[in-house]
């Protein structure tokens, strides 16, 4: 069982004509996982999925992609292996195991979210009002200000943190949670849920409360983007609950 979350591309380079880079990578990871033997280990999965994604790049692009990680397609995944009785967390994802929250965030994400929140708060105080524009309900200037920093942090992917992008995954940044043979209730989810709860209904209610009370995501929960008008979420979300 797995939740696979494609990352929003910050590049104009497209690796598929008809899909975004994040969606394409998500589909490749899903395809590989469906064909993987049930006895595969986490390390074997990481090596295998890396090779599978890599072969879908054009060979001529590999030197560029080695130098510029932000140009790669990219995904995160949280996977439960029934045979190994392990949960594998590769990239920015989350899970609940018998009600206990486990996360594997990018190391710079919270700092950038704090920076964006500070910019918006200054704007709300009127300090930078002449520089600002409000676009589609979100303060576009704040997002624009942190994009260069986001691109810089992406240069450290699969160095300081793990993702699936067709390049070697550092196993020290893959979180592995081993379960014994007691009954367990497991929730696997993408990071589109700011507050992960034991049921989908509760998680959706907390998300809706966030939308209604802090649509810019600059309060108790801070993110690198906010809700857009008409959207009931600020990011892709997926949620699955299983009992083993």
DRENPA-3360 file (N, C-alpha, C; in nm, 2 decimals, always signed):
BEGIN
1 = XXXXXXXX = +0.09/-0.12/+0.00/+0.00/+0.00/+0.00/+0.09/+0.12/+0.00 ~ +0.05/+0.22/-0.07/+0.14/+0.34/-0.08/+0.06/+0.47/-0.12 ~ +0.11/+0.58/-0.07/+0.07/+0.71/-0.12/+0.19/+0.77/-0.19 ~ +0.17/+0.81/-0.31/+0.28/+0.87/-0.39/+0.24/+1.01/-0.43 ~ +0.32/+1.11/-0.40/+0.29/+1.25/-0.43/+0.39/+1.31/-0.52 ~ +0.35/+1.34/-0.64/+0.44/+1.41/-0.73/+0.47/+1.55/-0.69 ~ +0.59/+1.60/-0.70/+0.63/+1.74/-0.66/+0.60/+1.84/-0.77 ~ +0.55/+1.95/-0.73/+0.53/+2.06/-0.82/+0.66/+2.11/-0.88;
9 = XXXXXXXX = +0.67/+2.11/-1.02/+0.80/+2.15/-1.08/+0.82/+2.30/-1.07 ~ +0.94/+2.34/-1.05/+0.98/+2.48/-1.05/+1.06/+2.51/-1.18 ~ +1.06/+2.42/-1.28/+1.13/+2.43/-1.40/+1.04/+2.43/-1.52 ~ +1.09/+2.49/-1.63/+1.02/+2.49/-1.76/+1.05/+2.37/-1.84 ~ +1.15/+2.29/-1.80/+1.18/+2.17/-1.87/+1.08/+2.06/-1.84 ~ +1.02/+2.01/-1.95/+0.91/+1.90/-1.94/+0.97/+1.77/-1.98 ~ +0.94/+1.67/-1.90/+0.99/+1.53/-1.94/+0.88/+1.45/-2.00 ~ +0.76/+1.50/-2.01/+0.65/+1.44/-2.08/+0.57/+1.54/-2.15;
17 = XXXXXXXX = +0.52/+1.52/-2.27/+0.45/+1.62/-2.34/+0.31/+1.65/-2.28 ~ +0.25/+1.55/-2.22/+0.11/+1.56/-2.18/+0.09/+1.56/-2.03 ~ +0.19/+1.55/-1.95/+0.18/+1.55/-1.81/+0.28/+1.64/-1.74 ~ +0.24/+1.69/-1.63/+0.34/+1.77/-1.55/+0.45/+1.67/-1.50 ~ +0.57/+1.73/-1.47/+0.68/+1.65/-1.42/+0.64/+1.57/-1.30 ~ +0.57/+1.63/-1.20/+0.53/+1.56/-1.08/+0.44/+1.45/-1.11 ~ +0.34/+1.47/-1.19/+0.24/+1.36/-1.22/+0.31/+1.25/-1.30 ~ +0.40/+1.28/-1.39/+0.47/+1.18/-1.46/+0.56/+1.09/-1.37;
25 = XXXXXXXX = +0.63/+1.15/-1.28/+0.71/+1.08/-1.18/+0.62/+0.99/-1.09 ~ +0.51/+1.05/-1.04/+0.42/+0.97/-0.96/+0.37/+0.85/-1.03 ~ +0.34/+0.86/-1.16/+0.29/+0.75/-1.24/+0.40/+0.64/-1.26 ~ +0.52/+0.69/-1.28/+0.63/+0.59/-1.29/+0.66/+0.51/-1.16 ~ +0.65/+0.58/-1.05/+0.67/+0.52/-0.92/+0.56/+0.41/-0.90 ~ +0.44/+0.45/-0.93/+0.33/+0.36/-0.91/+0.34/+0.24/-1.00 ~ +0.38/+0.26/-1.12/+0.40/+0.15/-1.22/+0.51/+0.05/-1.17 ~ +0.62/+0.11/-1.12/+0.73/+0.02/-1.07/+0.68/-0.05/-0.95;
33 = XXXXXXXX = +0.61/+0.01/-0.86/+0.57/-0.05/-0.73/+0.47/-0.17/-0.76 ~ +0.38/-0.15/-0.86/+0.29/-0.25/-0.89/+0.36/-0.38/-0.94 ~ +0.47/-0.36/-1.00/+0.55/-0.48/-1.06/+0.65/-0.53/-0.96 ~ +0.68/-0.46/-0.86/+0.79/-0.51/-0.76/+0.75/-0.63/-0.69 ~ +0.84/-0.72/-0.67/+0.81/-0.84/-0.59/+0.77/-0.81/-0.45 ~ +0.68/-0.89/-0.39/+0.63/-0.85/-0.26/+0.74/-0.86/-0.15 ~ +0.85/-0.93/-0.18/+0.95/-0.95/-0.08/+1.06/-0.84/-0.09 ~ +1.04/-0.74/-0.17/+1.14/-0.64/-0.19/+1.17/-0.56/-0.06;
41 = XXXXXXXX = +1.29/-0.53/-0.04/+1.33/-0.46/+0.08/+1.33/-0.31/+0.05 ~ +1.34/-0.22/+0.15/+1.34/-0.08/+0.12/+1.45/-0.04/+0.04 ~ +1.57/-0.09/+0.07/+1.69/-0.05/-0.01/+1.68/-0.10/-0.15 ~ +1.63/-0.22/-0.17/+1.61/-0.27/-0.31/+1.51/-0.19/-0.38 ~ +1.40/-0.15/-0.31/+1.30/-0.06/-0.38/+1.36/+0.07/-0.42 ~ +1.44/+0.13/-0.33/+1.50/+0.26/-0.36/+1.60/+0.25/-0.48 ~ +1.68/+0.15/-0.49/+1.76/+0.13/-0.60/+1.68/+0.10/-0.73 ~ +1.58/+0.02/-0.72/+1.50/-0.02/-0.84/+1.42/+0.09/-0.89;
49 = XXXXXXXX = +1.35/+0.17/-0.81/+1.27/+0.28/-0.86/+1.36/+0.39/-0.91 ~ +1.48/+0.41/-0.85/+1.57/+0.51/-0.91/+1.61/+0.47/-1.05 ~ +1.64/+0.35/-1.07/+1.68/+0.31/-1.21/+1.57/+0.32/-1.30 ~ +1.45/+0.29/-1.26/+1.33/+0.29/-1.34/+1.29/+0.43/-1.39 ~ +1.30/+0.53/-1.29/+1.27/+0.67/-1.33/+1.38/+0.72/-1.42 ~ +1.51/+0.68/-1.39/+1.62/+0.74/-1.46/+1.61/+0.70/-1.61 ~ +1.57/+0.58/-1.64/+1.57/+0.54/-1.78/+1.46/+0.61/-1.86 ~ +1.37/+0.69/-1.79/+1.27/+0.76/-1.87/+1.32/+0.91/-1.89;
57 = XXXXXXXX = +1.44/+0.94/-1.85/+1.50/+1.06/-1.90/+1.57/+1.04/-2.03 ~ +1.58/+1.14/-2.11/+1.66/+1.13/-2.23/+1.81/+1.13/-2.19 ~ +1.88/+1.04/-2.25/+2.02/+1.02/-2.21/+2.10/+1.14/-2.22 ~ +2.08/+1.23/-2.32/+2.15/+1.35/-2.34/+2.13/+1.45/-2.23 ~ +2.02/+1.43/-2.15/+1.98/+1.52/-2.04/+2.06/+1.49/-1.91 ~ +2.11/+1.37/-1.90/+2.16/+1.33/-1.77/+2.27/+1.42/-1.71 ~ +2.37/+1.46/-1.80/+2.47/+1.56/-1.74/+2.41/+1.68/-1.68 ~ +2.31/+1.74/-1.75/+2.24/+1.86/-1.70/+2.17/+1.83/-1.57;
65 = XXXXXXXX = +2.09/+1.72/-1.57/+2.02/+1.68/-1.45/+2.11/+1.65/-1.33 ~ +2.22/+1.60/-1.36/+2.32/+1.57/-1.25/+2.36/+1.71/-1.18 ~ +2.38/+1.81/-1.26/+2.42/+1.94/-1.21/+2.31/+2.02/-1.16 ~ +2.19/+2.00/-1.21/+2.07/+2.09/-1.18/+1.95/+2.00/-1.13 ~ +1.95/+1.96/-1.01/+1.85/+1.87/-0.96/+1.71/+1.93/-0.97 ~ +1.70/+2.07/-0.97/+1.57/+2.13/-0.98/+1.50/+2.10/-1.12 ~ +1.58/+2.05/-1.22/+1.52/+2.02/-1.35/+1.47/+1.88/-1.36 ~ +1.49/+1.80/-1.25/+1.44/+1.66/-1.25/+1.29/+1.65/-1.22;
73 = XXXXXXXX = +1.23/+1.54/-1.27/+1.10/+1.51/-1.22/+1.12/+1.45/-1.08 ~ +1.02/+1.46/-1.00/+1.04/+1.43/-0.85/+0.91/+1.38/-0.79 ~ +0.92/+1.29/-0.69/+0.80/+1.25/-0.62/+0.85/+1.20/-0.48 ~ +0.75/+1.21/-0.38/+0.77/+1.15/-0.25/+0.68/+1.03/-0.24 ~ +0.71/+0.94/-0.15/+0.62/+0.82/-0.13/+0.63/+0.77/+0.02 ~ +0.52/+0.73/+0.07/+0.51/+0.66/+0.20/+0.45/+0.52/+0.17 ~ +0.52/+0.41/+0.20/+0.48/+0.28/+0.16/+0.48/+0.18/+0.28 ~ +0.37/+0.10/+0.28/+0.37/-0.01/+0.38/+0.40/-0.14/+0.31;
81 = XXXXXXXX = +0.50/-0.21/+0.36/+0.53/-0.34/+0.31/+0.48/-0.45/+0.41 ~ +0.38/-0.52/+0.37/+0.31/-0.62/+0.45/+0.41/-0.73/+0.49 ~ +0.49/-0.77/+0.39/+0.59/-0.88/+0.42/+0.70/-0.84/+0.52 ~ +0.75/-0.72/+0.50/+0.86/-0.67/+0.59/+0.80/-0.61/+0.72 ~ +0.67/-0.58/+0.72/+0.60/-0.51/+0.83/+0.68/-0.39/+0.86 ~ +0.70/-0.31/+0.76/+0.77/-0.18/+0.77/+0.69/-0.07/+0.69 ~ +0.70/+0.05/+0.74/+0.66/+0.17/+0.67/+0.78/+0.24/+0.62 ~ +0.79/+0.27/+0.49/+0.90/+0.34/+0.43/+0.86/+0.48/+0.39;
89 = XXXXXXXX = +0.94/+0.58/+0.44/+0.90/+0.72/+0.41/+1.02/+0.78/+0.33 ~ +0.99/+0.81/+0.20/+1.09/+0.87/+0.11/+1.04/+1.00/+0.07 ~ +1.10/+1.11/+0.11/+1.06/+1.24/+0.08/+0.95/+1.29/+0.18 ~ +0.88/+1.40/+0.14/+0.80/+1.47/+0.23/+0.66/+1.41/+0.23 ~ +0.63/+1.33/+0.34/+0.51/+1.26/+0.35/+0.48/+1.24/+0.50 ~ +0.37/+1.17/+0.53/+0.34/+1.16/+0.67/+0.26/+1.03/+0.69 ~ +0.25/+0.98/+0.82/+0.17/+0.87/+0.85/+0.14/+0.87/+1.00 ~ +0.03/+0.80/+1.03/-0.01/+0.77/+1.17/+0.00/+0.62/+1.19;
97 = XXXXXXXX = +0.06/+0.58/+1.30/+0.07/+0.44/+1.34/+0.01/+0.43/+1.48 ~ -0.11/+0.37/+1.49/-0.18/+0.36/+1.61/-0.19/+0.50/+1.68 ~ -0.22/+0.60/+1.60/-0.24/+0.73/+1.64/-0.12/+0.82/+1.66 ~ +0.00/+0.76/+1.65/+0.12/+0.84/+1.66/+0.17/+0.89/+1.53 ~ +0.19/+1.02/+1.52/+0.23/+1.09/+1.39/+0.38/+1.07/+1.37 ~ +0.41/+1.03/+1.24/+0.55/+1.03/+1.19/+0.56/+1.11/+1.07 ~ +0.66/+1.19/+1.06/+0.68/+1.28/+0.94/+0.82/+1.27/+0.89 ~ +0.84/+1.31/+0.77/+0.98/+1.31/+0.71/+0.99/+1.44/+0.62;
105 = XXXXXXXX = +0.99/+1.56/+0.68/+0.98/+1.68/+0.61/+1.11/+1.72/+0.54 ~ +1.11/+1.80/+0.44/+1.23/+1.86/+0.38/+1.29/+1.95/+0.49 ~ +1.42/+1.95/+0.51/+1.48/+2.03/+0.62/+1.46/+2.18/+0.61 ~ +1.44/+2.23/+0.49/+1.43/+2.38/+0.48/+1.29/+2.43/+0.46 ~ +1.19/+2.33/+0.45/+1.05/+2.37/+0.42/+0.99/+2.47/+0.52 ~ +1.01/+2.43/+0.65/+0.95/+2.52/+0.76/+1.01/+2.65/+0.76 ~ +1.14/+2.66/+0.74/+1.21/+2.79/+0.73/+1.15/+2.88/+0.62 ~ +1.13/+2.82/+0.51/+1.07/+2.90/+0.40/+0.93/+2.94/+0.42;
113 = XXXXXXXX = +0.85/+2.85/+0.49/+0.71/+2.88/+0.52/+0.71/+3.00/+0.62 ~ +0.80/+3.00/+0.72/+0.81/+3.11/+0.82/+0.85/+3.24/+0.75 ~ +0.94/+3.23/+0.65/+0.98/+3.35/+0.58/+0.86/+3.41/+0.50 ~ +0.78/+3.32/+0.43/+0.66/+3.37/+0.36/+0.56/+3.43/+0.45 ~ +0.54/+3.37/+0.57/+0.44/+3.42/+0.66/+0.48/+3.56/+0.71 ~ +0.61/+3.57/+0.74/+0.66/+3.70/+0.79/+0.64/+3.81/+0.68 ~ +0.66/+3.78/+0.55/+0.64/+3.88/+0.45/+0.50/+3.92/+0.44 ~ +0.41/+3.82/+0.45/+0.26/+3.85/+0.44/+0.22/+3.94/+0.56;
121 = XXXXXXXX = +0.27/+3.90/+0.68/+0.23/+3.98/+0.80/+0.28/+4.12/+0.79 ~ +0.40/+4.15/+0.73/+0.44/+4.28/+0.71/+0.35/+4.36/+0.61 ~ +0.31/+4.28/+0.51/+0.22/+4.35/+0.41/+0.09/+4.38/+0.48 ~ +0.04/+4.29/+0.56/-0.09/+4.32/+0.63/-0.08/+4.44/+0.72 ~ +0.04/+4.46/+0.77/+0.06/+4.58/+0.86/+0.08/+4.71/+0.77 ~ +0.08/+4.70/+0.64/+0.09/+4.81/+0.55/+0.23/+4.86/+0.52 ~ +0.33/+4.78/+0.57/+0.47/+4.83/+0.56/+0.52/+4.83/+0.41 ~ +0.47/+4.73/+0.33/+0.52/+4.72/+0.20/+0.40/+4.73/+0.10;
129 = XXXXXXXX = +0.30/+4.80/+0.13/+0.18/+4.80/+0.05/+0.20/+4.84/-0.09 ~ +0.29/+4.93/-0.12/+0.31/+4.97/-0.26/+0.37/+4.86/-0.35 ~ +0.44/+4.76/-0.29/+0.50/+4.66/-0.36/+0.41/+4.54/-0.39 ~ +0.29/+4.54/-0.33/+0.22/+4.42/-0.33/+0.11/+4.41/-0.43 ~ +0.08/+4.29/-0.47/-0.04/+4.27/-0.55/-0.11/+4.14/-0.49 ~ -0.23/+4.14/-0.50/-0.31/+4.02/-0.45/-0.36/+3.95/-0.57 ~ -0.32/+3.82/-0.59/-0.35/+3.75/-0.71/-0.42/+3.62/-0.67 ~ -0.54/+3.61/-0.72/-0.62/+3.48/-0.70/-0.64/+3.45/-0.55;
137 = XXXXXXXX = -0.64/+3.56/-0.47/-0.67/+3.53/-0.33/-0.54/+3.50/-0.24 ~ -0.43/+3.49/-0.31/-0.30/+3.46/-0.23/-0.21/+3.58/-0.26 ~ -0.13/+3.62/-0.16/-0.03/+3.72/-0.18/+0.08/+3.67/-0.27 ~ +0.08/+3.70/-0.40/+0.17/+3.65/-0.49/+0.32/+3.69/-0.46 ~ +0.33/+3.81/-0.41/+0.47/+3.86/-0.39/+0.55/+3.77/-0.29 ~ +0.48/+3.73/-0.19/+0.54/+3.64/-0.09/+0.59/+3.51/-0.14 ~ +0.51/+3.45/-0.23/+0.55/+3.33/-0.29/+0.67/+3.35/-0.39 ~ +0.66/+3.46/-0.46/+0.77/+3.49/-0.55/+0.90/+3.51/-0.48;
145 = XXXXXXXX = +0.89/+3.57/-0.36/+1.01/+3.60/-0.28/+1.09/+3.47/-0.24 ~ +1.01/+3.37/-0.21/+1.08/+3.25/-0.16/+1.11/+3.15/-0.27 ~ +1.06/+3.16/-0.39/+1.09/+3.07/-0.50/+1.24/+3.05/-0.52 ~ +1.32/+3.16/-0.53/+1.47/+3.15/-0.54/+1.53/+3.06/-0.43 ~ +1.48/+3.08/-0.31/+1.53/+3.00/-0.20/+1.49/+2.85/-0.21 ~ +1.37/+2.83/-0.26/+1.32/+2.69/-0.29/+1.41/+2.62/-0.39 ~ +1.45/+2.70/-0.50/+1.53/+2.64/-0.60/+1.67/+2.61/-0.54 ~ +1.72/+2.69/-0.45/+1.85/+2.66/-0.39/+1.84/+2.54/-0.31;
153 = XXXXXXXX = +1.74/+2.52/-0.23/+1.73/+2.40/-0.15/+1.71/+2.27/-0.23 ~ +1.65/+2.29/-0.35/+1.64/+2.17/-0.43/+1.77/+2.12/-0.48 ~ +1.87/+2.20/-0.48/+2.01/+2.15/-0.52/+2.06/+2.05/-0.42 ~ +2.00/+2.04/-0.30/+2.04/+1.95/-0.20/+1.96/+1.83/-0.19 ~ +1.86/+1.81/-0.29/+1.78/+1.69/-0.28/+1.86/+1.57/-0.31 ~ +1.83/+1.46/-0.24/+1.91/+1.34/-0.24/+2.06/+1.36/-0.20 ~ +2.07/+1.47/-0.12/+2.20/+1.49/-0.05/+2.16/+1.51/+0.10 ~ +2.08/+1.62/+0.12/+2.04/+1.65/+0.26/+1.90/+1.59/+0.29;
161 = XXXXXXXX = +1.83/+1.55/+0.19/+1.70/+1.48/+0.21/+1.67/+1.39/+0.10 ~ +1.58/+1.30/+0.12/+1.55/+1.20/+0.01/+1.43/+1.23/-0.07 ~ +1.43/+1.20/-0.20/+1.32/+1.21/-0.29/+1.34/+1.10/-0.39 ~ +1.24/+1.07/-0.47/+1.25/+0.98/-0.59/+1.26/+1.07/-0.71 ~ +1.38/+1.07/-0.77/+1.40/+1.16/-0.89/+1.49/+1.10/-1.00 ~ +1.52/+0.96/-0.98/+1.61/+0.90/-1.08/+1.75/+0.91/-1.05 ~ +1.79/+0.97/-0.94/+1.93/+0.97/-0.89/+1.93/+0.91/-0.75 ~ +2.05/+0.86/-0.71/+2.06/+0.77/-0.59/+2.00/+0.84/-0.47;
169 = XXXXXXXX = +1.93/+0.76/-0.40/+1.86/+0.80/-0.28/+1.94/+0.77/-0.16 ~ +1.98/+0.87/-0.08/+2.06/+0.84/+0.04/+1.98/+0.77/+0.15 ~ +2.01/+0.65/+0.18/+1.93/+0.57/+0.27/+1.92/+0.63/+0.41 ~ +2.02/+0.71/+0.45/+2.02/+0.77/+0.59/+1.90/+0.87/+0.60 ~ +1.85/+0.91/+0.49/+1.74/+1.01/+0.49/+1.60/+0.95/+0.45 ~ +1.60/+0.81/+0.45/+1.48/+0.74/+0.43/+1.44/+0.69/+0.57 ~ +1.31/+0.72/+0.61/+1.27/+0.68/+0.74/+1.20/+0.55/+0.73 ~ +1.25/+0.45/+0.81/+1.19/+0.32/+0.81/+1.13/+0.29/+0.95;
177 = XXXXXXXX = +1.01/+0.26/+0.96/+0.94/+0.23/+1.08/+0.90/+0.08/+1.08 ~ +0.96/+0.01/+1.18/+0.93/-0.14/+1.18/+0.82/-0.17/+1.28 ~ +0.73/-0.26/+1.24/+0.62/-0.29/+1.33/+0.63/-0.44/+1.38 ~ +0.59/-0.46/+1.50/+0.59/-0.60/+1.54/+0.46/-0.67/+1.50 ~ +0.42/-0.78/+1.55/+0.31/-0.86/+1.50/+0.18/-0.83/+1.58 ~ +0.18/-0.73/+1.66/+0.05/-0.68/+1.72/-0.04/-0.62/+1.61 ~ -0.17/-0.61/+1.64/-0.26/-0.54/+1.54/-0.22/-0.39/+1.54 ~ -0.22/-0.33/+1.42/-0.18/-0.19/+1.40/-0.28/-0.13/+1.30;
185 = XXXXXXXX = -0.31/+0.00/+1.33/-0.39/+0.08/+1.24/-0.30/+0.18/+1.18 ~ -0.29/+0.19/+1.05/-0.19/+0.27/+0.98/-0.26/+0.37/+0.89 ~ -0.23/+0.49/+0.89/-0.28/+0.59/+0.80/-0.16/+0.64/+0.72 ~ -0.16/+0.63/+0.59/-0.06/+0.69/+0.50/-0.12/+0.81/+0.43 ~ -0.05/+0.92/+0.42/-0.10/+1.04/+0.36/+0.01/+1.13/+0.30 ~ -0.04/+1.21/+0.20/+0.05/+1.32/+0.15/+0.05/+1.43/+0.24 ~ +0.14/+1.53/+0.21/+0.15/+1.65/+0.30/+0.04/+1.75/+0.28 ~ -0.06/+1.72/+0.19/-0.17/+1.81/+0.17/-0.26/+1.82/+0.29;
193 = XXXXXXXX = -0.24/+1.73/+0.39/-0.32/+1.74/+0.51/-0.24/+1.81/+0.62 ~ -0.27/+1.93/+0.66/-0.19/+2.00/+0.76/-0.20/+1.93/+0.90 ~ -0.32/+1.87/+0.92/-0.34/+1.80/+1.05/-0.39/+1.66/+1.02 ~ -0.31/+1.56/+1.04/-0.35/+1.42/+1.00/-0.42/+1.36/+1.12 ~ -0.54/+1.30/+1.10/-0.62/+1.25/+1.20/-0.65/+1.10/+1.17 ~ -0.70/+1.03/+1.27/-0.72/+0.88/+1.25/-0.83/+0.85/+1.15 ~ -0.91/+0.94/+1.11/-1.01/+0.91/+1.00/-1.00/+1.02/+0.90 ~ -1.05/+0.98/+0.78/-1.05/+1.08/+0.67/-1.14/+1.19/+0.70;
201 = XXXXXXXX = -1.26/+1.16/+0.76/-1.35/+1.27/+0.79/-1.29/+1.38/+0.88 ~ -1.22/+1.33/+0.99/-1.16/+1.43/+1.08/-1.05/+1.51/+1.01 ~ -0.97/+1.44/+0.92/-0.87/+1.51/+0.85/-0.92/+1.62/+0.76 ~ -1.03/+1.58/+0.69/-1.10/+1.68/+0.60/-1.16/+1.79/+0.68 ~ -1.21/+1.77/+0.80/-1.27/+1.87/+0.88/-1.17/+1.97/+0.93 ~ -1.05/+1.92/+0.97/-0.94/+2.00/+1.01/-0.89/+2.09/+0.90 ~ -0.88/+2.03/+0.78/-0.84/+2.10/+0.66/-0.94/+2.21/+0.63 ~ -1.07/+2.18/+0.64/-1.17/+2.29/+0.61/-1.16/+2.40/+0.71;
209 = XXXXXXXX = -1.14/+2.36/+0.84/-1.13/+2.46/+0.94/-1.01/+2.55/+0.91 ~ -0.90/+2.50/+0.87/-0.78/+2.58/+0.83/-0.81/+2.67/+0.72 ~ -0.89/+2.62/+0.62/-0.93/+2.71/+0.50/-1.01/+2.83/+0.55 ~ -1.10/+2.80/+0.64/-1.19/+2.91/+0.68/-1.13/+3.01/+0.78 ~ -1.04/+2.96/+0.86/-0.98/+3.05/+0.96/-0.84/+3.11/+0.93 ~ -0.77/+3.04/+0.84/-0.64/+3.10/+0.80/-0.60/+3.05/+0.66 ~ -0.67/+3.10/+0.56/-0.65/+3.06/+0.42/-0.51/+3.09/+0.36 ~ -0.44/+3.19/+0.43/-0.31/+3.22/+0.38/-0.20/+3.12/+0.44;
217 = XXXXXXXX = -0.24/+3.04/+0.54/-0.15/+2.95/+0.60/-0.03/+3.02/+0.66 ~ -0.06/+3.12/+0.75/+0.05/+3.20/+0.81/+0.04/+3.20/+0.96 ~ -0.06/+3.12/+1.02/-0.08/+3.12/+1.16/-0.01/+3.00/+1.23 ~ -0.09/+2.92/+1.30/-0.03/+2.81/+1.37/+0.02/+2.71/+1.27 ~ -0.04/+2.69/+1.16/+0.01/+2.61/+1.05/+0.06/+2.70/+0.94 ~ +0.19/+2.69/+0.91/+0.25/+2.77/+0.80/+0.29/+2.68/+0.69 ~ +0.27/+2.73/+0.56/+0.31/+2.66/+0.44/+0.37/+2.75/+0.34 ~ +0.43/+2.70/+0.24/+0.49/+2.78/+0.14/+0.39/+2.83/+0.03;
225 = XXXXXXXX = +0.26/+2.80/+0.05/+0.15/+2.85/-0.03/+0.02/+2.84/+0.05 ~ -0.08/+2.92/+0.00/-0.21/+2.92/+0.07/-0.32/+2.87/-0.02 ~ -0.44/+2.88/+0.03/-0.56/+2.83/-0.05/-0.59/+2.93/-0.16 ~ -0.63/+2.88/-0.27/-0.68/+2.97/-0.38/-0.83/+2.97/-0.38 ~ -0.89/+3.08/-0.42/-1.04/+3.08/-0.42/-1.10/+2.97/-0.50 ~ -1.20/+2.91/-0.44/-1.27/+2.80/-0.50/-1.21/+2.66/-0.48 ~ -1.09/+2.66/-0.42/-1.02/+2.53/-0.39/-1.05/+2.49/-0.25 ~ -1.07/+2.37/-0.22/-1.09/+2.32/-0.08/-0.96/+2.27/-0.02;
233 = XXXXXXXX = -0.85/+2.29/-0.09/-0.72/+2.25/-0.04/-0.61/+2.34/-0.10 ~ -0.50/+2.34/-0.03/-0.38/+2.42/-0.08/-0.28/+2.34/-0.16 ~ -0.30/+2.21/-0.15/-0.20/+2.11/-0.21/-0.27/+1.98/-0.24 ~ -0.21/+1.90/-0.32/-0.27/+1.77/-0.35/-0.28/+1.69/-0.22 ~ -0.38/+1.61/-0.21/-0.39/+1.52/-0.09/-0.44/+1.38/-0.13 ~ -0.39/+1.29/-0.05/-0.43/+1.15/-0.06/-0.42/+1.09/+0.08 ~ -0.51/+1.00/+0.10/-0.52/+0.94/+0.24/-0.57/+0.80/+0.23 ~ -0.50/+0.71/+0.30/-0.55/+0.57/+0.30/-0.52/+0.52/+0.44;
241 = XXXX = -0.62/+0.44/+0.49/-0.61/+0.38/+0.63/-0.63/+0.23/+0.62 ~ -0.54/+0.16/+0.68/-0.54/+0.02/+0.68/-0.52/-0.04/+0.82 ~ -0.57/-0.16/+0.84/-0.55/-0.23/+0.97/-0.47/-0.36/+0.93 ~ -0.37/-0.39/+1.01/-0.29/-0.51/+0.99/-0.27/-0.58/+1.12;
% end
